[in-house]
Amino acid sequence: MKLFPKHIVAVDGIAENENNEILLVKQRNGQYWTLPGGQVENGENLENALIREFKEESGIDISVGKLICISSNVGTHEGHNGYETVPTKVIFSFICEFKGGELRTSDETIETRWVPKDKIFDYISLPAFRKRFEAYLNFNGKDIQYLEYITKPEYQLKSERYF
């Protein structure tokens, strides 16, 4: 049996191009559209993890800007691939600046695309991702949103506040 750490630390980001389009990726499991991001690896800082995840998942180069949201998925659930339990997850969401690169898929993604900002909710269906994108839309330049939720067996927002 493999054990996860007590918390998984992850990052995701919202990159907007010059046409007011947001980069979305569809994961290899093909079930849903999401923001680029993923787990922070051992010895890696949040910024470098996000730059790496964008490049790996989409081929896009970014710089990391302001932190807009911290999310705590406090639910645990049954693991997979030899893991007994998937622990709670802390996700740091950032505004990112598009720097260049060629949009492509990867080992982790089956589709990537720039989506007009006003059409994002036509693509993002999972409540946790929707709430993090709402944090971007509501960001006033200084107050960071904090979200606490569970995603399994179904999404439940436990608390939200700004600090």
C-alpha positions in Angstrom: 0.0 0.0 0.0 1.3 3.5 -0.9 0.6 6.5 1.2 -0.1 10.0 0.1 1.3 12.9 2.2 -1.2 14.4 4.7 -2.0 17.2 2.2 -1.6 17.4 -1.6 -0.4 20.9 -2.7 -1.5 21.9 -6.1 -1.6 25.0 -8.3 -3.7 26.2 -11.2 -3.8 29.3 -13.3 -5.9 31.5 -15.5 -4.1 32.8 -18.6 -5.8 35.2 -20.8 -4.5 36.0 -24.3 -4.7 39.3 -26.3 -8.2 38.3 -27.6 -9.7 38.0 -24.1 -9.7 34.2 -24.4 -8.9 31.9 -21.5 -6.8 28.8 -21.9 -8.6 25.5 -21.0 -7.5 21.9 -21.1 -9.4 18.7 -21.2 -7.6 16.0 -19.1 -6.7 12.6 -20.5 -9.8 11.0 -18.8 -11.8 13.2 -21.1 -14.6 14.0 -18.7 -14.3 17.7 -18.2 -12.6 21.0 -19.1 -10.4 22.6 -16.5 -7.7 25.2 -15.9 -4.1 24.1 -16.5 -2.4 23.0 -13.3 -1.5 20.1 -11.0 0.5 18.9 -8.1 3.6 20.6 -6.8 6.5 18.2 -6.9 9.0 17.7 -4.1 11.5 20.5 -4.0 9.5 22.7 -6.4 8.0 26.1 -5.6 4.5 27.1 -6.5 5.5 29.4 -9.3 7.8 26.9 -11.0 5.2 24.2 -10.6 2.6 26.3 -12.4 5.0 27.3 -15.2 5.8 23.6 -15.7 2.2 22.4 -15.6 1.2 25.0 -18.3 4.0 23.9 -20.6 3.4 20.2 -20.0 -0.4 20.3 -20.5 -0.7 22.8 -23.3 2.7 23.9 -24.7 2.0 27.5 -23.5 4.6 29.7 -21.8 3.4 31.9 -19.0 4.6 34.1 -16.2 2.9 33.9 -12.8 1.1 36.9 -11.5 -1.1 37.5 -8.5 -2.5 34.9 -6.2 -6.3 35.2 -6.4 -7.7 32.1 -4.5 -6.7 29.4 -2.0 -8.9 26.4 -2.0 -9.1 23.6 0.5 -10.7 20.4 -0.7 -11.1 18.9 2.8 -12.8 15.7 1.7 -10.9 12.4 1.4 -11.8 9.5 -0.8 -10.8 6.1 -1.8 -7.5 6.0 -3.7 -6.5 4.3 -6.9 -3.3 2.9 -8.4 -2.3 1.3 -5.1 -3.1 4.3 -2.9 -5.5 3.6 0.0 -6.8 7.1 0.5 -6.5 10.4 -1.4 -6.0 13.1 1.2 -7.2 16.7 1.5 -5.8 19.1 -1.2 -4.8 22.7 -1.0 -4.9 24.5 -4.3 -3.3 27.9 -5.0 -4.9 29.7 -8.0 -3.0 32.5 -9.8 -3.5 35.0 -12.6 -1.0 34.2 -15.3 0.3 36.2 -18.2 0.4 34.5 -21.6 4.0 34.7 -23.0 3.9 32.5 -26.1 4.2 28.9 -27.2 2.3 26.7 -29.5 -1.0 25.3 -28.3 -0.9 21.4 -28.2 -2.1 18.4 -26.3 0.1 16.2 -24.2 0.3 12.9 -22.3 -2.0 14.5 -19.7 -4.5 16.3 -22.1 -6.6 15.3 -25.0 -7.7 18.8 -26.0 -6.6 22.4 -25.4 -8.2 25.6 -26.5 -8.6 29.3 -26.0 -12.2 30.0 -25.0 -13.8 33.5 -25.0 -14.0 34.7 -21.4 -17.8 35.1 -21.7 -18.2 31.4 -22.8 -16.1 29.8 -20.0 -19.1 28.5 -18.1 -20.3 26.7 -21.2 -17.1 24.6 -20.8 -16.3 24.4 -17.1 -18.9 22.2 -15.5 -17.4 21.0 -12.2 -18.4 23.3 -9.3 -14.9 23.6 -7.7 -13.4 24.8 -11.0 -16.3 27.2 -11.6 -15.8 28.7 -8.1 -12.1 29.2 -8.8 -12.9 30.9 -12.1 -15.4 33.1 -10.3 -12.6 34.2 -8.0 -10.8 35.4 -11.1 -13.8 37.3 -12.3 -14.4 38.9 -8.9 -10.7 39.6 -8.1 -10.3 43.3 -7.1 -6.5 43.3 -7.2 -5.9 42.8 -3.5 -8.4 40.5 -1.6 -7.7 36.8 -1.9 -10.7 34.4 -1.9 -10.6 31.3 0.4 -12.8 28.4 -0.5 -13.4 25.3 1.6 -15.3 22.4 0.0 -15.6 18.7 -0.6 -15.9 17.1 -4.1 -16.9 13.6 -3.3 -19.4 12.0 -3.1 -20.8 15.3 -4.4 -19.6 18.9 -4.3 -20.5 20.8 -1.2 -19.2 24.4 -0.5 -18.4 24.5 3.2 -17.2 28.1 3.5 -15.9 31.0 1.5 -14.4 34.3 2.5 -11.9 37.0 1.5 -8.7 38.0 3.3 
